[in-house]
């Protein structure tokens, strides 16, 4: 079994730093070489700051993959599924390389980012960096616990990691969106209405009873089923971000199947035939969206030269 990147299935941390880069043309061989060194770099940081529980993930953008690794490509990797319906818009903002750095110490994430900058240097251009943090007991800035439906323990690997034999076993399809919350509007909404919008009680995170759960609730719309009638699962690794001017959620989802995220997003945006879309989208706006694949450590170290 190929070795997966540790950060894909690791548990939540106190701090996250997320870096988005575009590559300069002509540096593909050098970037492949730099990427092959990353697993060792991340391992060294984890050993040096063991108490911080550091983990790192690198993922390659759907639009950039064929330029970086022209000999093979994950079968389901495709550009982010941009969507628009009425006033709900899920934009696509392609990015070549994405780095997820997480630990329980903000300074360790900073050190990791500096080492990445030294490793890649002029080969890449920083497009955006989003520092994130754990809020209270793992809540979104709306006040509600997030990631409640995430798989636990070993099940996380079953949800997130590709198992089909081949060069991409142990890898994961990743979708990233940055949402900007309209917290002033949200905070003017009565708690009872907020709970109907989310589908859970804010105090204890308990689910609303089925008879009380509207089809416009976030928990209802984000719950989809495959052809076999099984619940579609994602491994969510999102974290809040913000300052006094701008607040929101950087949403990340890992999955072994490329289409799971798209089905859930469509159910939120378009809703049912009766027009029951996810009403949480009245209080938050997606400003970015990008699709990636996070290959295994073996794939990175061998620069894509796996059978």
Secondary structure, DSSP 8 states (H G I E B T S, - for coil): -----HHHH----SEEEEEEEEE-TT-HHHHHHHHHHHHHHHHHHHHHTGGGT-EEEEEEETTTHHHHSTT---TT------EEETTEEE-----SEEEEEEES-HHHHHHHHHHHHHHHGGGEEEEEEEEEE--TTTB-TTSSB--TT---TTHHHHHHS--SSSTTTT-EEEEEEEEEE-HHHHHTS-HHHHHHHHTB-TTT--B--GGG--TTSHHHHT--B-TTS-B---EE--EEEE-SS-EEEEEEEEESSTTHHHHHHHHHHT--TT----GGGGSEEE---EEEEE--HHHHHTTT---
